Amino acid sequence: MSDSWEGGAAAAPTVRRRGVDTLDWARAEADLDTQGWAVFERLLSPEACASVTALYDAGRFRSRVVMGNHGYGRGEYKYFAYPLPDLVAGLRTALYPRLAPVANRWNRTMGIDTEYPDTHAAFLERCHQAGQLRPTPLVLRYAAGDYNCLHQDLYGEHVFPLQVAILLSAPGEDFTGGEFVLTEQRPRMQSRADVVPLGRGDAVVFAVHRRPVQGTRGSYRVNLRHGVSRLRSGHRHTLGIIFHDAT
C-alpha cells in the first residue's frame, strides 16, 4: 500500500480509511484458502513501525517473556496491557470484521459449529465471559542468534482462527536471517514449510492452528504452526495481533 497507516489519536477510523479498507481482500481470501496465509505489503509506514518498536522500551505491558526460560526458542516478547496503544487497538478493531467471514466459512467447511460475531467488541465480550481477560497483542524482539520455535497461539477456550504479524524492522538493514516460517501438516503426509517474504511494514495474515483444504474426496483439516528462523545479525522487532484474549 502506498497510503500506509501512520497511526494517531483516532486510530480505528484512520486504519479503516487509509489502510485496511483499501487492501485487496479478494486476493487475500484466495491466498488464505489456497496456502493458509496472505501478505499485505506496507500496511504500516516506516514512521509507524518505528513508533511501535519504541514502545518495547517505553510502552505499558502486562508481562515479559524470555523465550529461553520456557523452551520457546531465544529472544523475548512483551504482551501489551489494556488499554492498548491506539495503533494496536485500531488495527485489531479494523482487521477483525474483514477476517471474521473467512473464519466463519472455514468453520462451516470443517464442520465446526462456532460462529464469530461481526465486531471484535462482541467477540471480546465472549472471551471475557469465559474468563479470557488478558490482552494478547504483543511485540517480539530478537537479536543475533535468536529464533522462535514452531508453535500455535492458543490461549483458552475461545480462539479466533486467524492472526496477523507485522514486521517492524528492515531485512538486510536492521537484521539478516530471521525469516517468518509456517509449517503445515496434512493427514498421512510429511510437513510442508513455507518461508514468507516480508519487508518492513508488511503484514502476514495466517491460520492460528488449522484450516480446511479441498481434496479429491472433499475437504479435510490441516494443522499449522509458525515461527521465526535464527537471526544471523542485527535486531528484529515484530508486532503480533491476536484477536482472542487469554485466560
C-alpha positions in Angstrom: 0.0 0.0 0.0 1.3 3.4 -0.9 -1.0 5.1 1.6 0.1 3.1 4.7 -1.2 3.9 8.1 0.7 6.4 10.2 -1.2 5.9 13.4 -2.7 8.7 15.5 -5.3 9.6 18.1 -8.4 8.5 16.0 -6.7 5.2 15.4 -9.5 2.9 14.2 -11.1 5.3 11.8 -7.7 6.1 10.4 -6.9 2.5 9.8 -10.2 1.9 8.0 -9.9 5.0 5.9 -6.2 4.8 4.9 -5.3 1.2 5.3 -7.5 -1.8 5.9 -10.5 -0.9 3.7 -8.3 -0.4 0.7 -6.5 -3.7 0.9 -7.0 -6.4 -1.8 -9.2 -8.6 0.3 -10.4 -10.8 -2.7 -6.8 -11.8 -3.3 -6.1 -12.2 0.4 -9.1 -14.6 0.8 -7.9 -16.6 -2.2 -4.4 -16.8 -0.8 -5.7 -17.8 2.7 -7.8 -20.6 1.1 -5.0 -22.0 -1.1 -2.0 -21.6 1.2 -3.2 -20.6 4.7 -1.5 -17.2 4.7 -1.6 -13.8 2.8 0.7 -10.8 2.8 -0.3 -7.1 2.8 2.7 -5.1 1.7 3.5 -1.8 3.5 0.5 -1.9 5.8 2.4 0.3 8.2 4.7 3.2 7.2 8.3 3.3 8.4 7.3 6.0 10.9 4.5 3.8 12.4 6.9 0.9 12.5 9.4 3.0 14.4 6.8 4.2 16.9 5.7 0.7 17.7 9.3 -0.5 18.1 9.9 2.3 20.5 7.0 1.0 22.7 9.1 -2.0 23.5 11.1 0.0 26.0 8.6 2.7 26.8 5.1 1.1 26.5 2.7 -0.3 29.0 2.8 -4.1 29.2 1.3 -6.8 31.4 4.1 -9.3 31.1 7.5 -10.0 29.6 8.5 -13.5 28.4 12.1 -14.6 27.9 11.8 -17.5 25.4 14.8 -19.4 26.6 13.3 -19.8 30.1 10.4 -21.8 28.6 11.9 -23.7 25.8 10.2 -21.4 23.2 13.5 -20.5 21.4 15.7 -17.5 22.0 14.6 -13.8 22.2 11.8 -12.2 24.2 8.4 -10.6 23.8 6.0 -8.4 25.8 2.2 -8.5 25.9 0.5 -5.2 25.9 -1.7 -4.2 28.9 -5.2 -2.7 28.5 -5.8 -0.1 27.4 -3.9 -0.9 24.2 -2.0 1.8 22.3 -4.1 3.5 19.7 -2.0 2.0 16.9 -2.6 -1.6 18.1 -6.2 -1.2 19.1 -7.1 0.4 15.8 -5.5 -2.4 13.8 -7.2 -5.1 15.9 -10.6 -3.5 15.6 -10.4 -2.8 11.9 -8.9 -6.1 10.8 -11.3 -8.4 12.7 -14.5 -7.8 10.7 -12.7 -8.4 7.4 -11.4 -11.7 8.7 -14.5 -13.0 10.5 -16.3 -14.0 7.3 -13.3 -16.1 6.3 -13.2 -17.7 9.8 -16.9 -18.5 9.7 -16.6 -20.0 6.2 -13.7 -22.2 7.3 -15.6 -23.4 10.3 -18.6 -24.3 8.2 -16.4 -26.2 5.8 -14.7 -28.1 8.6 -18.0 -28.9 10.3 -17.2 -26.7 13.4 -20.3 -25.1 15.0 -18.6 -21.9 16.2 -19.8 -18.7 14.6 -17.8 -15.5 15.1 -19.7 -12.2 15.6 -19.4 -9.3 13.2 -17.5 -7.0 15.5 -14.4 -7.5 17.6 -16.0 -6.0 20.6 -18.7 -8.7 20.6 -16.0 -11.4 20.2 -14.0 -10.0 23.1 -17.2 -10.0 25.3 -17.4 -13.7 24.6 -13.8 -14.2 25.6 -14.2 -12.2 28.8 -17.4 -14.0 29.8 -15.3 -17.2 29.6 -12.6 -15.8 31.8 -10.2 -14.9 29.0 -9.4 -11.3 30.2 -5.8 -10.7 29.4 -4.9 -8.9 26.1 -2.7 -10.8 23.7 -1.3 -8.3 21.2 2.5 -8.3 21.7 5.9 -7.0 20.4 8.7 -9.5 19.9 12.4 -8.7 19.9 15.2 -10.8 18.5 19.0 -10.3 18.5 21.7 -12.3 16.6 21.3 -16.0 17.3 17.7 -15.7 18.4 14.8 -17.7 17.0 11.2 -18.7 17.7 10.2 -22.3 17.8 7.3 -23.5 15.8 4.1 -23.0 17.8 0.4 -22.1 17.9 -1.0 -19.2 19.9 -3.9 -20.9 21.7 -4.8 -19.1 25.0 -8.1 -20.5 26.1 -11.4 -22.0 25.1 -12.2 -19.2 22.6 -9.7 -19.0 19.7 -10.1 -16.8 16.6 -8.6 -18.9 13.8 -6.6 -16.1 12.1 -3.9 -13.8 13.4 -1.6 -11.1 12.0 2.2 -10.4 12.3 3.7 -7.1 11.1 7.4 -6.9 10.6 8.7 -3.6 12.1 12.4 -3.9 11.1 14.0 -3.8 7.7 15.5 -7.0 6.4 19.1 -6.6 5.2 19.4 -3.3 7.0 18.3 -3.9 10.6 18.9 -7.7 10.6 19.8 -10.7 8.5 18.2 -14.2 8.7 15.1 -14.2 10.9 12.6 -15.4 8.2 8.9 -16.0 9.1 8.2 -19.7 8.7 4.9 -21.6 8.5 4.6 -25.4 8.5 1.5 -27.4 7.5 0.8 -31.0 8.5 -1.6 -32.8 6.2 -3.0 -36.2 7.1 -0.7 -39.1 6.3 1.9 -36.7 4.7 5.1 -35.1 5.9 5.0 -31.5 7.0 5.4 -28.8 4.4 7.2 -25.5 5.2 6.7 -22.0 3.7 9.1 -19.1 4.2 7.1 -15.9 3.9 8.9 -13.0 2.4 8.3 -9.8 4.4 9.6 -6.2 4.2 9.4 -3.5 6.8 5.8 -2.7 7.4 4.4 -5.8 5.7 1.8 -7.8 7.4 1.2 -11.6 7.1 -2.3 -12.9 8.0 -2.2 -16.7 8.7 -4.1 -19.5 10.3 -3.6 -19.9 14.0 -3.8 -23.7 14.1 -6.0 -25.3 11.4 -7.7 -24.6 8.1 -9.7 -26.6 5.5 -8.1 -27.9 2.3 -10.1 -29.2 -0.6 -9.2 -32.7 -1.6 -10.4 -35.1 -4.3 -12.9 -36.6 -1.8 -14.0 -33.4 -0.2 -12.4 -31.1 2.3 -10.2 -32.0 5.2 -8.4 -30.2 8.1 -4.7 -29.4 8.2 -2.7 -28.3 11.2 -0.4 -25.2 11.0 2.5 -23.9 13.2 4.6 -20.8 12.8 7.9 -19.5 14.0 11.0 -17.4 13.1 14.3 -18.8 11.8 17.6 -17.9 13.5 18.8 -14.3 13.2 22.3 -14.1 11.7 22.9 -10.5 12.7 21.2 -7.3 14.0 17.9 -6.8 15.7 14.3 -7.7 14.6 11.0 -6.4 16.0 7.5 -7.7 15.2 4.0 -6.6 16.2 1.7 -9.5 16.7 -2.1 -9.0 16.5 -4.0 -11.9 18.1 -7.8 -11.4 18.3 -8.7 -13.6 21.2 -7.7 -12.7 24.8 -6.0 -15.1 27.2 -7.0 -16.8 30.4 
